[in-house]
Amino acid sequence: MRAPASNLPLVFDDVSLSAGATTILDRICLTIGLGAPTLVLGPNGAGKTSLLRLCMGLLSPTRGVVSWGGRIDGGPERRAILFQKPVMLRRSVAANIAYGLAHAGCPRGLRAQRTEELLDSVGLSALASRPARRLSGGEQQRLALARALARQPEILLLDEPTASLDPAATRFVEEIILATAHSGTKIIMASHDLGQVRRLAGDVVFLVHGRLFEHADASDFFDRPATPQAAAFIRGDLVL
Ligand SMILES: Nc1ncnc2c1ncn2[C@@H]1O[C@H](COP(=O)(O)OP(=O)(O)OP(=O)(O)O)[C@@H](O)[C@H]1O
């Protein structure tokens, strides 16, 4: 059997996204390859969510081309996206994962074992039979991660997955994200939390008002920001 075609590199070639008269993303050129997590950073309204939706193929650019491993027509195979507020099915934690596995084409006979493995990987084994909607916010986010991982994605897109979590829950989710990255899944994640970006990023994509100001290794971005806007954001100044 032929190996599935890779989604990487993910390339934005002069990509703009508009809605009516509003320019949401403005002529973005960007190449994202294999490796440590890519963090998409920027103030509210910078265009982070829109960029992730383009990465997933949920939106089409108004101008320019998005390609995955040189292909522009690829379906969302081996890509998964997690939004800020995950939707839990009205059933148990384990059944939510089994649903994800079925959806991903996992053979019926393997689902019980894979469900156990995935629950274990996100620390939810003890809550397997609890109704998913009764989980805490942090637990729901971990369940959503497990459901996304059921697809065995090559690229996992995460939209501020810890935005409403406390520090302990955030840390738990970050550990899962790093373990997922170490196992070879490419993470592309939106955040506006500088501490989180320092903890997780291999490289940083910095957006303001839909424009790409920097794409750099995380250490270069923090130690030697190339634009006044990035320097101001890192200092904690308002970037308007
Ligand atoms: N369909 C749309 N029509 C008009 N404007 C839109 C549409 N989608 C997004 N926008 C606008 O584009 C800008 C970027 O939105 P987006 O959600 O991508 O930013 P973000 O960086 O993820 O923001 P936040 O950090 O607040 O979640 C915002 O000003 C938003 O209001």
The ligand as an SDF file (V2000), in Angstrom:
LIG
                    3D

 31 33  0  0  0  0  0  0  0  0999 V2000
  -16.7610   36.2430    8.5730 N   0  0  0  0  0  0  0  0  0  0  0  0
  -16.2580   37.4040    8.9840 C   0  0  0  0  0  0  0  0  0  0  0  0
  -16.7750   38.5780    8.5800 N   0  0  0  0  0  0  0  0  0  0  0  0
  -16.2670   39.7570    8.9620 C   0  0  0  0  0  0  0  0  0  0  0  0
  -15.2140   39.8650    9.8030 N   0  0  0  0  0  0  0  0  0  0  0  0
  -14.6820   38.7320   10.2740 C   0  0  0  0  0  0  0  0  0  0  0  0
  -15.1580   37.4420    9.8980 C   0  0  0  0  0  0  0  0  0  0  0  0
  -14.3910   36.5000   10.5070 N   0  0  0  0  0  0  0  0  0  0  0  0
  -13.4840   37.1750   11.2410 C   0  0  0  0  0  0  0  0  0  0  0  0
  -13.6580   38.5060   11.0970 N   0  0  0  0  0  0  0  0  0  0  0  0
  -12.8570   39.5640   11.7260 C   0  0  0  0  0  0  0  0  0  0  0  0
  -11.5090   39.3260   11.4010 O   0  0  0  0  0  0  0  0  0  0  0  0
  -10.6650   39.6420   12.4930 C   0  0  0  0  0  0  0  0  0  0  0  0
   -9.8180   38.4380   12.8570 C   0  0  0  0  0  0  0  0  0  0  0  0
  -10.6290   37.4560   13.4900 O   0  0  0  0  0  0  0  0  0  0  0  0
  -10.0120   36.1340   14.1240 P   0  0  0  0  0  0  0  0  0  0  0  0
  -11.0900   35.4780   14.9070 O   0  0  0  0  0  0  0  0  0  0  0  0
   -9.3440   35.3440   13.0640 O   0  0  0  0  0  0  0  0  0  0  0  0
   -8.9030   36.7640   15.0960 O   0  0  0  0  0  0  0  0  0  0  0  0
   -8.1600   36.1420   16.3770 P   0  0  0  0  0  0  0  0  0  0  0  0
   -6.7550   36.6280   16.3120 O   0  0  0  0  0  0  0  0  0  0  0  0
   -8.3760   34.6780   16.4310 O   0  0  0  0  0  0  0  0  0  0  0  0
   -8.9330   36.8640   17.5540 O   0  0  0  0  0  0  0  0  0  0  0  0
   -9.1180   36.4190   19.1080 P   0  0  0  0  0  0  0  0  0  0  0  0
   -7.7540   36.4060   19.7210 O   0  0  0  0  0  0  0  0  0  0  0  0
   -9.9770   37.5200   19.6480 O   0  0  0  0  0  0  0  0  0  0  0  0
   -9.8070   35.0720   19.1050 O   0  0  0  0  0  0  0  0  0  0  0  0
  -11.5710   40.1120   13.6150 C   0  0  0  0  0  0  0  0  0  0  0  0
  -11.6180   41.5220   13.5880 O   0  0  0  0  0  0  0  0  0  0  0  0
  -12.9230   39.5380   13.2390 C   0  0  0  0  0  0  0  0  0  0  0  0
  -13.9810   40.3280   13.7110 O   0  0  0  0  0  0  0  0  0  0  0  0
  1  2  1  0
  2  3  1  0
  2  7  2  0
  3  4  2  0
  4  5  1  0
  5  6  2  0
  6  7  1  0
  6 10  1  0
  7  8  1  0
  8  9  2  0
  9 10  1  0
 10 11  1  0
 11 12  1  0
 11 30  1  0
 12 13  1  0
 13 14  1  0
 13 28  1  0
 14 15  1  0
 15 16  1  0
 16 17  2  0
 16 18  1  0
 16 19  1  0
 19 20  1  0
 20 21  2  0
 20 22  1  0
 20 23  1  0
 23 24  1  0
 24 25  2  0
 24 26  1  0
 24 27  1  0
 28 29  1  0
 28 30  1  0
 30 31  1  0
M  END
$$$$
